[in-house]
Amino acid sequence: MQTTPTVTSSSSTSCPSLFFHPKLRKFSVGVTVPYRPRSMASLSGIGLGAPKAVMGSSSSSSVTENGVSTLIEYVGKGGIDAGDDLVLLIHHIQYACKRIAALVASPFNSSLAKQAAAPAGGADRDAPKPLDIVSNEIILSSLRNSGKVAVMASEEDDAPIWISDDGPFVVVTDPLDGSRNIDASIPTGTIFGIYNRLVELDHLPKEEKAQLNSLQSGTRLVAAGYVLYSSATIFCVSFGSGTHAFTLDHSTGDFILTHPSIKIPSRGQIYSVNDARYFDWPDGLRKYIDTVRRGKGKHPKKYSARYICSLVADLHRTLLYGGVAMNPRDHLRLVYEANPLIFLVEQAGGRGSDGKNRILSIQPVKLHQRLPLFLGSSEDMEELESYGDVQQKVNPGYEV
């Protein structure tokens, strides 16, 4: 018999629970989050009644009372007024991410991580890990409960999942990016992008319309964001009018606006790349890195290397401090990683490309399509691309 994680009516700390996961074929450790019911009145400011099956949220802080703006207030009528459907969807996404944050921080996650059996034919750094699978199920459950999503396409699934015929939105997601770093307590993250459902495809068979809805160009994004699980839990999001970051207040369960209208510096002094692969790089990329770290580039200061090997963490630092974050080989996924993150960077005044072309203008042709990724400060990106050949063609299949 299958049981699922339960949410406890507790105002104190989170506690672990066990549930049977069909994909893992064994019992797994789940983490419950405190349940603090949100009243109808607390959602009235955004024009909503109580959302379906929403748990784990505290009463909202009031902008008028204490000058604090929560994520939901910002998205709702008290802020950008994104519309009731999108507000409710964001409400469910933030709840899912709070559950994932509790799971990642749990002292029991190491036992869950060790349940993965080595895949046949040797190690596979991209093989789903138990924490990835559980995080994927958490997000899928929340999207189902929202009633606002037609399709979810996830890095963890071979094909997109059709959820509802009348859901107005399509969600693409990498549920737990960087999960292989969890045992070392290195930051991880969730990445998501939101599109409008293509109603002109409604007449097609379910599998076909799910696929085509998920392969929309990044220029059609309605919203995109990431959640960073680190010393703080940061929800960074854009709705097409700037990039804003909210920090989780563990005392209330609310994401509080802490970084409004992020503007990435036009030039930084940091590059982020795995330069242990220096000898696999093309001449253009080697020349660029050699130049800027000697202080011989257009910016007359020596650049520093900062590389966490966690995409969300490296991007978050780049957004705040400037510079360039990159993976020069065909590794990162266009649909789940590159498009949502480039959307955020461009809304913050930065640039993103595959080393040659603007990524948001690339039409996806496959759900798990991969490409190189370069993103960061506009002047740093311009200088990098001026070196020409920066895409790595050699791919020796290294493990890390």
N, C-alpha and C positions, 0 to 999 in steps of 0.2 A: 504494500500500500504506500502510495506517495504522500508525503506531507510537505508542507511549504513553510517558509519562515513566517513566524507570527510577529505581530507588532504588539508590544506590551504597553499597558497603560501605566507608564512610569514617568515621573518628572525628574528622575535622577539620571544615572549613567546607563549606557548601553550594555546589553548582556548577550552572550552567545546562545545560539540554538542550533540544533541538528536538523537537517532535512535531507530526504533522498532525492538525488538529482539524476534524472533518467539518462542524460548524456554521459555522466561519469559512472553510472551504474554502481553507486555507493553512497553512503551517507556523507554529507559535507557539513562543514561548519558555516553557519550563517550568523549574521549580526543584526539584532533588532535595534531600532532607534527609538528614542523617547517619543511617546504619543502625547501630543498636546493638541486637543481639538481646536480647530479654528472656527469661530462662530460665523454665522451668516453676516453679522454686522461688520466683521473684520474684512469681508470681501466686498462689502457694498460699495466701497470707494472705487472699485474697478468694474462695477456694474455686473457682478456675478453673484449667484447664490452659492451655496456650498458645493464644491466640486465633487464629482463622483469618485468615491473610494480614495479620497486624499487623506493621508495620515502623516504624522511626523512633523507638523508645522505648528509654530507658536503663533500667538496673536501678533499682528504686524505692529511695528513701531510707527508712530504717526509723524509725518513730516512737519505738520503744523504744531505739534506739541513739543518736539525735542530736536527738530532740525535733522533727523535721521531719515534716510530714504532706503527702504528695502527694495530688493529686486522686483518683487511683485508690484509694489507701489510705483516703481519707476516705469515698468512696462505698461501699467494700467492707466486709468484716467488721471491719476495724480502726476503722471510723467509724460511719456510719449504717446499714450493712448493707442497702443498697437492693435486694439480690437480684442473683444472678449475671447474669441477662439484661440488666438495666439497667447494671450495672458494665461489661459487655462493650461495650454500645452506647456508653457514655460514653468508653470507651477508644478506640473508633474515631472518635468525633466529635473528641476532642482531637487525635488523629493528623492528621485532615483539616485541622484549624485550624492545626496547626504547619506543614503544607505550604503553606497559604494565607499564613501569616505570612511564610514564606520567599519566596513569590512576590511579595507586596506590597513587601517590603524589597529585592528584587533590583534591581540596576542595569539589568537588561534589561527591566523591566516597562514602561518608557516606550515602547519600540519596539512592544511588544504592544498598548499602549493606542492607539497611533496607527493600528492596522490597521483600526479601525472606519470603515466608510464612512458618510457622512451619509445618514440615512434619507430616503426619498422624501417630498416635501411639507414639508421644512424640518426644523429641529433638534427632537429629542425628548429631553428631559432624562432620561426614564425608559427610553429604548431600551437594550437589553442592550449592555454593553461587552464587549470580549474578555476582560478580567479577570473580569467577572461570570460569563461562560460557563465559563471554565476553573475558577473556584472552585466553580461549580455541579457540574461534572463530578467534581471532587475529592471533594466531599461525597457525591454519589451513589455513587461507587466505594466509599468507605469504608462507607456504609450497606449496600451490597450485600454487602461482605466480612464485615460483622458477623454476618449471618445472623439478625438480630433485628428487622428492620424489614419490615413489610408494605407500607407506603405512604410515599412521600416527596412532599410538596407544596412546591414552590419558587416564589418570586417570579419566577424566570427561566423557568418553564415555564407554558404555557397550561393544562395539565391535570395532575393528580397522576399519579405513576408508581407502578403496582403492582409491587412488588419480589418479595414472597414470600407464599405462601398461609398459611404457619404463623408468620410473624414476629409477635411479640406487641405491637410498638409501631408508632405512626404518628409521623413526624417532619415538622414544617413548618419552613421555613427561608427566611431572606433571606441568601444565601451571602456577599455582599460589599456591605454597606450603605455608601453614601458613596463608591463607587468613582470617581465623577467628580472627587473631591478628590485622588486619588493623585498626580497630577503635581506638586501643590503640597506633597506630603508631609504632608497633613492626615490625622489619624487616621481609620481606617475600622474596620469591624467585621463579624462574623458573628452573626446572631441565629437562635435555634432554640427550638422547643417540642416536647415529647414527650407523646404521648397513648397510652393503651392501645388496641389494636385492638378495634373493636366486633364481637365474635364473632357477635352476633345478626344481623349483616349478611352473614355468610359465604355465604349462599345466593344473593345477588344477583349479577348480571353484574359482571365485573371493573371496568369503568369506573364503574358506579354505586356500587359499594361503596367504590372508591377516593375518589370525590368526597365521599360522605357521611362517611367516616372522617376526611376532612380538614376538614370543616366542624363539628367539635365545639366546643362552648362553651368559653371560657377557664377556666371553673370546673372542667373535667374534666382540666386539665393535670396530668400526673404530675411533670414537671420542665420547666424552661425556663432559658435562659441566653443570654449573649452573650460574644463574644470580642473584645476591643479590641486593635487593632493600632496601637500608638503607640510612645512611648519605651520602654515595656515591653509585653509581650503578656500581657493579663489575661483569665483565664477566670472569668467570674462566673456562678454557677449557684444554683438553688434546687430542692430536691426536696420542697418543701412544709413544711419545718421550718427556716425562716430562709434568708437570702441570704448566700453566701460567695464570696470572690474568691481566685483562685489566680494566681500570677505565674510565667511561664515562666522556668526556670533554663536558660539556653542552654548551660551547661557540662555538664549532665546530660540535658537534654531533658525534664525533669519539670516539671509545673505544681505549685508549692509553695503551700500554704495561707498567705496573707499577711494576709487580711482576714476572719477568722471572724465570723460572726453580725453582719453589717453592720446598723446601725441608723441610718436616715436621720433627721437632726435633725427634731424636730416643727415647727420653723420655721427657715428659712434667711434669707439676705439677698441672694439672687441670683435674677434671672429670666433665662430663656434663650428668646429668640424673635427672629425676623427682623423687627425693628421698622422696617426700611425700608418695610414694608408697612402702617405705622401708619394711613394714610388709607383703607386698604381694610377696616380692622377695624370691628366693630360698636361702638356707644357703650359697652357694658358693659366690653369688654376695654380700650378706650382709657382709660376712667375708672380701671380697676384699675391699669394700668401708670403712669398719671400720678400716682396716689395713692402707690403704694409707692416710686416713685423720688424723690418729694419727702419721704419719711419721714413721711407723713401717714396711713398705714394703721394696722392694729392692732399692728404691730411698729414702735416709734418710732425706726427707723433707716432711712436712705436705702438703697434697694436698688441693686445694681450690675447692669449688663447683661453677660452672658457668653454668647456665641453662637458655636459652632464651625461650625455647619451640617453636623454629622455626628451623627446621632441617637444612636449608641452612645456617642460621646465626651461629648455633652451630658448624656446620662442618667448616665453613670459619675460625672461631676463632681457632679451633683445628688444621687446616692446618698450620696456622701461628705460633701458640704458643706451639703446642704439647699437649699430654694428650690423653684422651679417651672421645668420645661422644657415647651415647648409648640409645637405647630403648629396654629393655630386653624382651618385650612381642611380640606376633605375631601381629604386627600392621603395620609395614612399607612394602610397596609394592616392591617386588623383581624387577619387570620389569621397573617401572617408577622412583623409588627412589634409592633402594639399589645398583643395578648394575651400573648406571652412577656414583654415588658418590664413590663407592668402586674403580671403575676404576681410578678416579681422585686421590684418596688417595694412591693407589698402585703406580701410576706414580710419586707421590711425595715422595716415599720411605716409606710409611706407610703400615698398614695392615687393613683388614676388614674381618669380619666373622659374622656368626649367633650365635656365642658363642661356636661353635663346628667345623664348616666347613667353608672353604673359599667360600665366596658368589659367586664370579665370576664363580666358577666351578659348581654351582647348575643349573641344567637344568629346566627352568620354564615349568610348566605343565598347568598353568592357567594364563590368562591375568592379573587378579587382585590378584594374589597369594601374601600372606603376610608372614612375618617372622621377628624374632628379628634382630636387627642391632647393631653391635659393630664395631667402627672404630677409628683409631687414630695412635699414635706413635707405632713403631714396638715393642719396649721393654715393653711399657705399655700394649699393647695387649697380648704379650706373658705372662706377669705376670697375667693379668686378666683371661686368659683362663686356667692357671695352677690351678685355684681354682675349676675347674670342672663344677659344676652345676650352671650356671649363667643365663639360660633361664627361664623367668618367666612363669609359667603355670597357675597361678591364674589370671583370667581376670574378675574382678567384674563389668565391663561395666561402668567405671567412665566417667564423662562428659568431664573432662579436663585432 
